[in-house]
Amino acid sequence: MTRDAGFTLVEVMVALSVFALIGTMSTGLLVTTIDARERQEAAIERLSQLQQIRALWRDDADHMVMRPHRTEDGGYGGAALSGRSATLFSLDDEAGGHLAAFTRRGRANPGEAADRSSLVRVIWRVEDGVLLREIWLSADMAPASRPQTMVLAEGLEDVSVSFRYGRNWLDAPVRPGPSGEVPMPDALRLTYTDALGREFEHIALTVAAGGSS
């Protein structure tokens, strides 16, 4: 007596169990791979963001010039270098969260083809945990002009800038001396806590320190 060709119920159940196990393992492996890739991409993005902040901070400090800017009445009464405690042009310091503002050189003008200066005004500020860098293409920031704004980082806390003169770090730039000249700090320091709770510190040298940052 021979058995008809085919699978028994037990064989079918065993096969289905094996396929289900393989499917579960494959799904888990796929989810793990996707999570790992997302974490890797996020880490790369954070590293790129960190490098950009450091590079821009150092480049701005390295090209700083102590040049007062024009105020709304047309006079050169605007601070050459201002920090969180100083009033900046027509901007509200407390509302704008401005950290540091100064004039820098280095705006490209090959062969002086354009009838303009190479100077620009740079403002670093924080707004609702977002670190911003503004470039005013006119060093005197005309009231009708608007800056080019870069979003550098989000979710930051305890953002601050300090200024080094000699051996001392100060929360605000030194005020002009009797001659009216404003001393350039030796270095600028930017500190903050990122969205992951990590503390960062970027220190950039100026030309007053005797070298590039």
Number of C-alpha atoms within 10 A of each C-alpha: 3 4 5 6 6 8 9 8 9 9 11 12 12 11 12 12 12 12 12 12 12 12 12 12 12 12 12 12 12 12 12 12 12 12 12 12 12 12 12 12 12 12 12 12 12 14 12 12 15 15 12 14 19 16 14 14 21 21 18 22 24 23 18 25 18 16 20 19 23 18 18 15 7 11 10 14 13 19 24 24 26 20 26 22 15 18 15 22 18 10 11 12 17 13 9 15 23 27 25 25 23 25 26 22 16 14 13 11 12 7 6 10 7 10 7 11 15 16 21 20 22 21 22 23 23 22 14 11 19 16 23 20 22 17 20 19 20 18 21 22 20 15 10 5 11 13 15 11 13 12 12 15 18 15 13 20 19 10 20 20 23 22 23 22 18 10 7 10 17 15 15 18 25 17 14 13 9 7 6 8 13 18 16 20 24 21 22 24 20 20 16 19 17 18 13 8 11 10 14 12 14 16 19 23 23 24 17 15 17 9 10 14 18
